[in-house]
Amino acid sequence: MITAEQNEQLRAWFAERLPVDVYESLAEVTVDREEITVVGTLPANESVKEFRERTREQRIEVARAAEELYRRKVAWGVRSGEDTTLFTHLAVPVMTRLRQSERAVLDTLVAGGVARSRADALAWCVRLVEKNTDTWLADLRGSLEKVQQVRAQGPDQAEAAKPDSGDSRKSGSE
């Protein structure tokens, strides 16, 4: 994971190297261990297909320099309104260990025709979490705040606030 400062430096690197007419504006640059994804605003009155054809050579040149410097593949995408279309991006295998109950979830998605395989089912689950992450994380943070409030009212807090009585059982020395 990179810092916000490093991400801003990466964004600036791409902004300096992309010709002015490639994107209307540079929307986002994201990075993980394998890939850098560059997304810009699609110029008005241009389709994704037209954009890809028109900018292919320019994007390849910038990607080669970035891949050499950052040792990651570069993926490209465009944003038009609320829609984002990614192309030339990686699908990276990820190893995980699942218990039987977790595998049963994946098998149910496969049996129900939601996914073709366990791998597809797992990807589907990740996309579902990604789609709902803002609401879910807000709920999780709210729950954590409530847990902290309850812990602050618990008996352990009252005990911790008492001065040490010198009882050797508390200090572990004998």
C-alpha positions in Angstrom: 0.0 0.0 0.0 1.3 3.4 -0.8 0.9 6.7 1.1 -1.3 9.6 -0.1 1.8 11.6 -0.8 3.2 8.7 -3.0 -0.1 8.4 -4.8 -0.1 12.1 -5.5 3.4 11.9 -6.9 2.3 9.0 -9.1 -0.6 11.0 -10.3 1.6 14.0 -11.1 4.0 11.7 -13.0 1.2 10.6 -15.3 -0.2 14.1 -15.6 3.2 15.4 -16.8 3.6 12.6 -19.4 0.1 12.2 -20.9 -0.4 14.5 -23.8 -3.0 17.2 -23.2 -5.5 15.8 -25.7 -5.6 12.2 -24.3 -8.1 12.9 -21.5 -10.4 15.8 -20.9 -9.0 15.6 -17.3 -7.2 13.0 -15.2 -9.8 11.6 -12.9 -7.8 9.1 -10.7 -4.6 7.1 -10.5 -4.7 4.0 -8.2 -2.0 1.5 -7.5 -1.6 -1.9 -5.8 1.3 -4.4 -5.8 0.7 -5.5 -9.4 -0.9 -2.6 -11.3 -1.3 1.1 -11.8 -4.8 2.1 -13.1 -5.1 5.5 -14.8 -8.6 6.8 -15.4 -9.5 10.0 -17.1 -12.6 11.8 -18.3 -13.7 10.8 -21.8 -13.6 13.8 -24.1 -17.0 15.1 -25.1 -18.6 13.5 -28.2 -16.1 10.6 -28.3 -16.9 6.9 -27.7 -14.7 4.6 -25.7 -13.8 2.7 -28.9 -12.8 6.0 -30.7 -10.8 7.0 -27.6 -8.9 3.7 -27.4 -8.0 3.9 -31.1 -7.0 7.6 -31.1 -4.9 7.3 -27.9 -3.4 3.8 -28.2 0.1 4.8 -29.2 0.3 7.6 -26.7 -0.9 5.4 -23.9 1.5 2.6 -24.8 4.5 5.0 -24.7 3.6 6.3 -21.3 2.8 2.8 -20.0 6.2 1.5 -21.1 8.0 4.2 -19.2 5.8 3.7 -16.1 6.2 -0.1 -16.2 10.0 0.3 -16.3 10.1 2.9 -13.5 7.5 1.5 -11.2 7.7 -2.3 -12.0 4.0 -2.6 -12.4 1.6 -3.0 -15.3 -0.4 0.0 -16.3 -4.2 -0.3 -16.9 -6.3 2.4 -18.6 -9.9 3.5 -18.2 -12.3 6.3 -19.0 -15.1 8.0 -17.1 -18.1 9.4 -18.7 -20.6 10.8 -16.3 -21.1 8.2 -13.6 -19.9 5.3 -15.7 -16.3 4.1 -15.7 -14.9 1.7 -18.3 -11.6 -0.1 -17.6 -9.6 -1.7 -20.4 -6.2 -3.4 -20.6 -6.4 -4.2 -16.9 -5.2 -7.3 -15.1 -7.1 -10.1 -13.5 -4.6 -11.4 -10.9 -5.1 -14.8 -9.2 -5.4 -14.6 -5.4 -4.9 -17.6 -3.1 -7.1 -17.9 -0.1 -8.1 -20.6 2.4 -11.7 -21.1 3.1 -13.5 -23.2 5.7 -16.4 -25.5 4.7 -19.1 -23.0 5.5 -17.4 -20.4 3.4 -16.9 -22.8 0.5 -20.6 -23.6 0.8 -21.4 -20.0 0.1 -19.4 -20.1 -3.1 -20.9 -23.5 -4.1 -24.4 -22.1 -3.6 -23.6 -19.2 -6.0 -22.3 -21.7 -8.5 -25.4 -24.0 -8.1 -27.7 -21.0 -8.5 -26.1 -19.9 -11.7 -24.7 -16.7 -10.3 -21.2 -17.8 -11.1 -19.5 -20.4 -13.3 -16.9 -21.5 -10.7 -15.8 -20.9 -7.1 -13.3 -18.4 -8.4 -16.0 -16.5 -10.2 -18.2 -16.7 -7.1 -15.5 -15.3 -5.0 -14.9 -12.4 -7.4 -18.7 -11.8 -7.4 -18.6 -11.6 -3.5 -15.7 -9.1 -3.7 -17.6 -6.9 -6.2 -20.7 -7.1 -4.0 -18.7 -5.9 -0.9 -17.0 -3.2 -3.1 -20.4 -1.9 -4.3 -21.7 -1.7 -0.7 -18.5 -0.8 1.0 -19.3 2.8 1.9 -22.5 1.9 3.7 -21.1 -1.2 5.3 -17.9 0.6 6.5 -20.0 3.5 7.9 -22.1 0.9 9.8 -19.0 -0.9 11.0 -17.4 2.3 12.3 -20.6 3.2 14.1 -20.7 -0.2 15.7 -17.0 0.2 16.8 -17.8 3.5 18.4 -20.7 1.9 20.3 -18.4 -1.0 21.4 -15.9 1.6 22.7 -18.6 3.4 24.7 -19.7 0.1 26.3 -16.1 -0.9 27.1 -15.6 2.6 28.8 -18.5 1.8 31.1 -17.4 -1.7 32.0 -15.9 -2.9 35.3 -12.4 -3.2 33.9 -12.3 0.6 33.5 -13.2 1.2 37.2 -10.5 -1.3 38.2 -7.9 0.4 36.1 -8.7 3.8 37.6 -7.9 2.6 41.2 -4.5 3.3 42.6 -2.1 0.3 42.9 -2.6 -1.3 46.4 0.8 -2.9 46.2 -0.7 -6.4 46.0 2.0 -8.7 44.6 -0.5 -10.7 42.7 -1.2 -7.8 40.4 2.5 -7.1 39.6 3.4 -10.8 39.1 6.3 -10.6 41.5 6.9 -13.0 44.3 
